[in-house]
Amino acid sequence: MARVKNEVVFNLTDLHKRLGKIVQTVALSKKHYLVKKGGLPAIVMMSYAEYERISKEAATHTLNQAVRALGPEAERQGLTEEQAVEEMKQIRQQVYQEMYGKSSS
C-alpha cells in the first residue's frame, strides 16, 4: 500500500485479502483510494459522503458555467443575473429530487 497526495494506493491482491477492513477505512475517510491491477490504475474508491461532495461540486460548477453562458439571453429577456441564477437553482433542485428522491441542499 502506497500513499500519493490525498490518496492511498492498493494493488488488487491487497484489496482481495483485506476487503472488509479497506471498505470500513474508505467509508470513514475523506481520502481517495486507488486500486491498481497489473500495476495500472483500475478504480478509485471513496466514501459515499465524499462522492456526494464531489458530485455536488461538479454540479455547481456546471450550473455556474451555464449561468455565465446564458447571461446575455437572460439580459435580453429582462432578467437580472440573480433572477436567472435563482431560476436555474430551482430547476437543478427539481432535477435532483426527481433523480435521487431527496433535496440537494
C-alpha positions as CSV (number, residue, x, y, z in Angstrom):
1,M,0.0,0.0,0.0
2,A,1.5,3.4,-1.1
3,R,0.4,7.0,-0.4
4,V,0.2,9.6,-3.1
5,K,-1.0,13.1,-2.1
6,N,-4.5,12.6,-0.7
7,E,-5.0,9.1,-2.0
8,V,-4.0,5.6,-0.8
9,V,-2.9,3.1,-3.4
10,F,-3.6,-0.7,-3.2
11,N,-2.9,-3.4,-5.6
12,L,-5.8,-5.7,-6.4
13,T,-4.3,-8.6,-4.4
14,D,-4.2,-6.5,-1.2
15,L,-7.8,-5.5,-1.9
16,H,-8.9,-9.1,-2.1
17,K,-7.1,-10.0,1.1
18,R,-8.4,-7.2,3.2
19,L,-11.7,-6.1,1.5
20,G,-13.7,-5.7,4.7
21,K,-11.2,-3.6,6.6
22,I,-10.5,-1.5,3.5
23,V,-14.2,-0.8,2.9
24,Q,-14.5,0.2,6.5
25,T,-11.5,2.5,6.3
26,V,-12.7,4.1,3.0
27,A,-16.2,4.7,4.4
28,L,-14.8,6.7,7.3
29,S,-12.3,8.7,5.3
30,K,-12.2,11.7,3.0
31,K,-9.3,10.2,1.1
32,H,-9.4,8.6,-2.3
33,Y,-8.2,5.0,-2.6
34,L,-6.7,4.0,-5.9
35,V,-6.7,0.3,-6.8
36,K,-4.2,-0.9,-9.3
37,K,-4.4,-4.1,-11.4
38,G,-1.3,-5.3,-13.0
39,G,0.5,-2.1,-11.9
40,L,-2.0,0.2,-13.7
41,P,-4.7,2.3,-12.1
42,A,-8.0,0.4,-12.3
43,I,-10.6,2.0,-10.0
44,V,-10.9,4.7,-7.3
45,M,-12.8,4.1,-4.1
46,M,-14.1,6.9,-1.8
47,S,-16.8,7.2,0.8
48,Y,-20.3,7.9,-0.3
49,A,-20.2,11.3,1.5
50,E,-17.0,12.2,-0.4
51,Y,-18.7,11.1,-3.7
52,E,-21.7,13.3,-3.0
53,R,-19.5,16.2,-2.1
54,I,-17.6,15.9,-5.4
55,S,-20.8,15.4,-7.4
56,K,-22.4,18.5,-5.8
57,E,-19.2,20.5,-6.5
58,A,-19.3,19.4,-10.2
59,A,-23.0,20.2,-10.5
60,T,-22.4,23.7,-9.0
61,H,-19.5,24.3,-11.4
62,T,-21.7,23.2,-14.3
63,L,-24.6,25.4,-13.1
64,N,-22.2,28.4,-12.8
65,Q,-20.9,27.8,-16.4
66,A,-24.5,27.6,-17.7
67,V,-25.4,30.9,-15.9
68,R,-22.4,32.7,-17.5
69,A,-23.3,31.3,-20.9
70,L,-27.0,32.2,-20.6
71,G,-26.3,35.7,-19.2
72,P,-26.8,37.5,-22.5
73,E,-30.1,35.7,-23.1
74,A,-31.3,36.5,-19.6
75,E,-30.5,40.1,-20.2
76,R,-32.4,40.1,-23.4
77,Q,-35.4,38.7,-21.6
78,G,-35.1,41.4,-18.9
79,L,-33.9,39.0,-16.1
80,T,-31.3,40.1,-13.7
81,E,-28.3,37.7,-13.1
82,E,-29.7,37.0,-9.6
83,Q,-33.1,36.0,-11.1
84,A,-31.5,33.8,-13.7
85,V,-29.4,32.1,-11.0
86,E,-32.3,31.5,-8.8
87,E,-34.4,30.1,-11.6
88,M,-31.6,27.7,-12.5
89,K,-31.2,26.6,-8.9
90,Q,-34.8,25.8,-8.7
91,I,-34.6,23.7,-11.9
92,R,-31.5,22.0,-10.5
93,Q,-33.3,21.2,-7.3
94,Q,-36.3,19.7,-9.2
95,V,-34.0,17.6,-11.4
96,Y,-32.0,16.4,-8.3
97,Q,-35.2,15.5,-6.5
98,E,-36.5,13.6,-9.5
99,M,-33.2,11.7,-9.9
100,Y,-32.5,11.0,-6.2
101,G,-35.8,11.5,-4.4
102,K,-34.3,14.0,-2.0
103,S,-33.2,17.6,-1.6
104,S,-29.8,18.6,-2.9
105,S,-29.3,21.2,-0.2
